[in-house]
Amino acid sequence: MKVFRVSKVDRKIKGHIRLAGSKSISNRALIVQALCEDDFAIEGLANAKDTVTLQALLASDEELLDVGAAGTTFRFLTAYLCTTAGSQILTGSERMKQRPIGVLVEALRKLGAKIDYLENEGYPPLRIGESTNFGQQAKLTIPASTSSQYITALLLLGPTLPQGIELTLDGKIVSRPYIEMTLGLMAHFGVNYKWEGNVISVSAQAYQAKPFMVEADWSAASYYYSLAAMSEECDLQLDGLFANSFQGDAALQELYRHFGVQTSFNETGLQLLKPAGALAVQLFECDFLTCPDIAQTLAVSCAGLGVQGLFTGLETLRIKETDRIAALKIELGKVNSFFSALPARMSGGSGQEYFMLEGKAEWDQAPSFATYEDHRMAMAFAPFGMLHPIQIEEPDVVVKSYPDFWRDFTALGFQIEEV
């Protein structure tokens, strides 16, 4: 097993990082490009493995399409392939075969898709056949609490269907900013839509080809916010981020103010500053419903600084690359920080599930953190190396979303050594 030792001789951060394009935006733009009658250029496309995989599979004429561990790619292709000729088999890694796809498949079947499960009902792999009446039915209802990637996969198809699509989101909407990102991107390419209450309507219309620039990834920026928070002082330029962003993770700039980190935008991106002596709050509270991908990063920041954390809105974390709630509990426990669910009675009748993080991270010998085939576990825990040396197992998992992660940390003065 490959293991990196991660350390830094001081707790000062100064430098300049050019972040790669957002995987979320890149993958959406690639599907729009595939659905558009005319070609257009995409600049700043993410170099994440998920995006590279999606781009390759969209161009493939093979019958068997293997996404590996790329969840977004699997979900977007499940919908997109319903519009193509012939029959394809869509598969992935062993972990991918454990991730549910039934909600999306059922919705696509209601639209007229021909999809069969090849192993376990409700899970990959799938055989997707050619349908003669796909899209004749336009009205769908889908649980609002389901993955926003299912909703996005359906919405991206909407304008190209004979009757468009009318999507009713039943219940409390999870990850609303990701849906808004999708609709904003569709609007950029000329698509009109209506969102009234819990109903999103997109009429039949054509995507309009136009050049597109992909914003950098705010999720990737979270690891530098965490570094800034745990630093003694920080002056760091992050290029490629926009003040007016599609991404829900742009909430980082407000969340990290609680840790003494200041954000200021400039011509090429933003500057992170933490003056010497800046203090963090004693209690940090956050509902991550609209930005679940940064929950791990904030948990590590709280543990590193000894800030008590009260987290909610983590519903989708159990069905990511791993059960991220269970993984956080195990790995933070290695450094005497404790991440645990509060009793249901503590929710005050709201029905929300709350988690408490307690205990300042401390260790004498370098702890070895498992990554569970989850890129965000590796990157979220890496900033601990600024406090004392740590080890990260299977560090190459970062290629899923941020292939240059270890190189960029090295540029900021971290020592990254294979052990």
Rosetta blueprint (number, residue, H / E / L):
1 M L
2 K L
3 V E
4 F E
5 R E
6 V E
7 S E
8 K L
9 V L
10 D L
11 R L
12 K E
13 I E
14 K E
15 G E
16 H E
17 I E
18 R E
19 L L
20 A L
21 G E
22 S L
23 K H
24 S H
25 I H
26 S H
27 N H
28 R H
29 A H
30 L H
31 I H
32 V H
33 Q H
34 A H
35 L H
36 C L
37 E L
38 D L
39 D L
40 F L
41 A L
42 I E
43 E E
44 G L
45 L L
46 A L
47 N L
48 A L
49 K H
50 D H
51 T H
52 V H
53 T H
54 L H
55 Q H
56 A H
57 L H
58 L H
59 A L
60 S L
61 D L
62 E L
63 E L
64 L E
65 L E
66 D E
67 V L
68 G L
69 A L
70 A L
71 G H
72 T H
73 T H
74 F H
75 R H
76 F H
77 L H
78 T H
79 A H
80 Y H
81 L H
82 C H
83 T H
84 T L
85 A L
86 G L
87 S L
88 Q E
89 I E
90 L E
91 T E
92 G L
93 S L
94 E L
95 R L
96 M H
97 K H
98 Q H
99 R L
100 P L
101 I L
102 G H
103 V H
104 L H
105 V H
106 E H
107 A H
108 L H
109 R H
110 K H
111 L L
112 G L
113 A L
114 K E
115 I E
116 D E
117 Y E
118 L L
119 E L
120 N L
121 E L
122 G L
123 Y L
124 P L
125 P L
126 L E
127 R E
128 I E
129 G E
130 E L
131 S L
132 T L
133 N L
134 F L
135 G L
136 Q L
137 Q L
138 A L
139 K E
140 L E
141 T E
142 I E
143 P E
144 A L
145 S L
146 T L
147 S L
148 S H
149 Q H
150 Y H
151 I H
152 T H
153 A H
154 L H
155 L H
156 L H
157 L H
158 G H
159 P H
160 T H
161 L L
162 P L
163 Q L
164 G L
165 I E
166 E E
167 L E
168 T E
169 L E
170 D E
171 G L
172 K L
173 I L
174 V L
175 S L
176 R H
177 P H
178 Y H
179 I H
180 E H
181 M H
182 T H
183 L H
184 G H
185 L H
186 M H
187 A H
188 H H
189 F L
190 G L
191 V L
192 N L
193 Y L
194 K E
195 W E
196 E E
197 G L
198 N L
199 V E
200 I E
201 S E
202 V E
203 S L
204 A L
205 Q L
206 A L
207 Y L
208 Q L
209 A L
210 K L
211 P L
212 F E
213 M E
214 V L
215 E L
216 A E
217 D L
218 W H
219 S H
220 A H
221 A H
222 S H
223 Y H
224 Y H
225 Y H
226 S H
227 L H
228 A H
229 A H
230 M H
231 S L
232 E L
233 E E
234 C E
235 D E
236 L E
237 Q E
238 L E
239 D E
240 G L
241 L L
242 F L
243 A L
244 N L
245 S L
246 F L
247 Q L
248 G H
249 D H
250 A H
251 A H
252 L H
253 Q H
254 E H
255 L H
256 Y H
257 R H
258 H H
259 F H
260 G L
261 V L
262 Q E
263 T E
264 S E
265 F E
266 N L
267 E L
268 T L
269 G E
270 L E
271 Q E
272 L E
273 L E
274 K E
275 P L
276 A L
277 G L
278 A L
279 L L
280 A L
281 V L
282 Q L
283 L E
284 F E
285 E E
286 C E
287 D E
288 F L
289 L L
290 T L
291 C L
292 P H
293 D H
294 I H
295 A H
296 Q H
297 T H
298 L H
299 A H
300 V H
301 S H
302 C H
303 A H
304 G H
305 L H
306 G L
307 V L
308 Q E
309 G E
310 L E
311 F E
312 T E
313 G L
314 L L
315 E H
316 T H
317 L H
318 R H
319 I H
320 K L
321 E L
322 T L
323 D L
324 R H
325 I H
326 A H
327 A H
328 L H
329 K H
330 I H
331 E H
332 L H
333 G H
334 K L
335 V L
336 N L
337 S L
338 F E
339 F E
340 S E
341 A E
342 L L
343 P L
344 A H
345 R H
346 M H
347 S H
348 G L
349 G L
350 S L
351 G L
352 Q L
353 E L
354 Y L
355 F E
356 M E
357 L E
358 E E
359 G L
360 K L
361 A L
362 E L
363 W L
364 D L
365 Q L
366 A L
367 P L
368 S E
369 F E
370 A L
371 T L
372 Y L
373 E L
374 D L
375 H H
376 R H
377 M H
378 A H
379 M H
380 A H
381 F H
382 A H
383 P H
384 F H
385 G H
386 M H
387 L L
388 H L
389 P L
390 I E
391 Q E
392 I E
393 E E
394 E L
395 P H
396 D H
397 V H
398 V H
399 V H
400 K H
401 S L
402 Y L
403 P L
404 D L
405 F H
406 W H
407 R H
408 D H
409 F H
410 T H
411 A H
412 L L
413 G L
414 F L
415 Q E
416 I E
417 E E
418 E E
419 V L
